[in-house]
């Protein structure tokens, strides 16, 4: 995940940096056809030029953004995982486990839902 090296190096807390690296590496391993990209100073993954999922590091959490459509579809599952959320993203506290099953379902949904999308963001 060389594309994210500079971003990761700016995360001062070593445990948080390791957690972010773990999540980004997991996405790259499970979804090798996705394109890793750094845009708006955030790690994200795209498919055929369209946004699939993005991540960012904050002081108290790792933020995950699947776009508002992904949030709407998975809001109940996100809440069941114990994560706080808004209409645009959900937050995984640094000391909480990552629900990789939920991440996988969200990414698979976005891949299917956006397979014919010709824009970066949904319209």
N, C-alpha and C positions, 0 to 999 in steps of 0.2 A: 504494500500500500504506500509506495513511494510518494504518490500524489498528496498524501496527508501528512507527510513527515514534518513539514514546517509548522502546520497547524498543531500537531501533537506536541512539538517541542515547546510551544508557548503555554501549555498546560503545566503550571508550576508544581502542583501536587502530584507526586509520582504514582500514587494509587489511583487517582482520577485519570491520569494519562494512560495507565495500564488498562483501566476499565474501558476507556474510549477506544483504545487500540484493539482490545478484545472484541468489542461490538463491531467495529469497522471491519476487522479481519474476518469475523464470523459471516457478515453479509457477503464479503467478497468470496468466501469459500462456498457458502450455500448457493449463492447466485453469481456464478462466475461470468455470466454473460452481461451483467450490469456494468456500466461504465462508472468508475469512481471519479468524482469531480469535486474540486473546491470552488465554490461560488458564493458570493456574499459572505466571505470568510467563514463558510460552514461546509463541513464534509457532507457530500450527498452522493446518491447513486441515481443514474439515469438509464433509460432504455430507449433506443432509437430517437434520442434527442429530447425525450420527455422526462420530467421529474418523477421519480418513484418514491424516494424517502430521503430525509435529511436529518442530520444530527448536529447538536452543538453542546458545548460544555459551559456550565454556569457554576457559580460558587458552590451551590448545594445540590446540584443535580445534573444529569445528562438529559437533554431535551431531545425528543423524537418528533419529527414532523412528517406525517403522511399526507398532507394537504387536508383541508376541511372535509372533503368527501370521505377520505379514509377515517378521519376522526368520527364522523357521523355514523358510519357503518360499524365501527368497533368501539364506540364509547362505553357500552355496557361491559365489554371484555376488558377494556382499559381500567374501568372502575373496579371490576372484580379482582384485577391484579394488584389493586391498592395504590395505583399511581394517580397523582393529581393531574388535571388536564384542563385545557381550554378548548375553544373551537378549532385551534390551529395546531396544537401540539400537546404531548403529554410528557410528564417529568418522571424520571427514574432517579430517586435519591441515590447518592453515591454508595450508601450502605445497604441499599435494597438489592435483592437478586434481580437479574434481568430475565424477563419472561421471553425467552427466545422463541417459544412456540407462538406467542402472540405476534412477535416481530415477523416471523415467517408467514403467518396468515395475512398480515397487513401487506407485506411486500407482494405476496402472490395475488392478493386482491387487486392491488394497484397495477401489477403487470397485466392482468386480464382485463381490468376495466379500462386501461389506457392503451391497449394493444393497437388501436386504430387512431390514437390521438396524434395530431400533427403539430401541436403546440407544446411549449415547455410546461405550462400550467394548464389545468382543466379550465374550460370556459363555462 
